[in-house]
Amino acid sequence: MSKLALLGGKPVSTPINGIPWPPTSEKTGDKLKELYLSRKWSFNSPSEQEFEKAYAKYHGAKHGIFMVNGTVTLECALEALGIGEGDEVVVPALTWIATAMAVRYVGAKPVFVDIEPTTLCMDPKKFEKAINPRTKAVIPVHLYGSMADLDKIIKIAKRQRLAVVEDCAHMQGGVWNGRGVGSWGDVGSFSFQQSKTVSAGEAGICLTNDDRLADRLFRTKHIGYPNGAGQGGAKHGPPEGLTMP
Ligand SMILES: Cc1ncc(COP(=O)(O)O)c(C=O)c1O
């Protein structure tokens, strides 16, 4: 048997910290220049919409809603789910601080539970134990490219009528049981910050399969405007085909 790299054997891949990050290419540089010169940078620009659609599809989700970063995505997800003052949200004790801060930003209380030693992600049994009448949601984090046990976590959440927001900041393109991460919970939250697998410097996206949540997510990030409304063109009421409760 060959020797482990840790013990002096030949590594099977180049250590990630030996690669300049984020990776750059002439092709991406040309695309960025093209976009820059088009002046269509924001307000739901065609390239923004194209990326949202492609990214959501890749992960098996119906909607993608671009945001400024992967903390705001968590915050908007909780806001869109109606979570706030007096509510508790279960988060894993091992994660980046943004997971818990987003819960605080909407006025709710983060409740920390321990991780599983095998996955480094939230322990479903500990999650179940932390549930009480104030609990409204859970944020499993797919940490460092590992995956939280979505089968168990979603089963418990469904039984207890809790919302699930997957924090997929470290897990772009990950697949759980044949379908992309971020499409299993009510909302999937991703970060495109400089150190992430797909990087834009700063940015984030929320994925969801729920039409009503998609509308609420868009309005939450964009001063109440529904998707499709132009600058200065805010409309009242839900978009066509959608009835609000
Ligand atoms: C697990 C996790 N969640 C959320 C975030 C927040 O992402 P952003 O830096 O884009 O706000 C990060 C960022 O590193 C993260 O690691």
The ligand as a Gaussian input file, in Angstrom:
#p B3LYP/6-31G(d) Opt

LIG

0 1
 C      -20.727000      28.998000       6.151000
 C      -20.822000      30.424000       5.702000
 N      -22.030000      31.013000       5.672000
 C      -22.175000      32.286000       5.263000
 C      -21.086000      33.040000       4.863000
 C      -21.299000      34.460000       4.473000
 O      -20.971000      34.733000       3.157000
 P      -20.531000      36.218000       2.707000
 O      -19.103000      36.397000       3.095000
 O      -20.728000      36.217000       1.237000
 O      -21.427000      37.192000       3.427000
 C      -19.812000      32.463000       4.858000
 C      -18.643000      33.254000       4.396000
 O      -17.525000      32.894000       4.489000
 C      -19.664000      31.128000       5.294000
 O      -18.473000      30.545000       5.311000

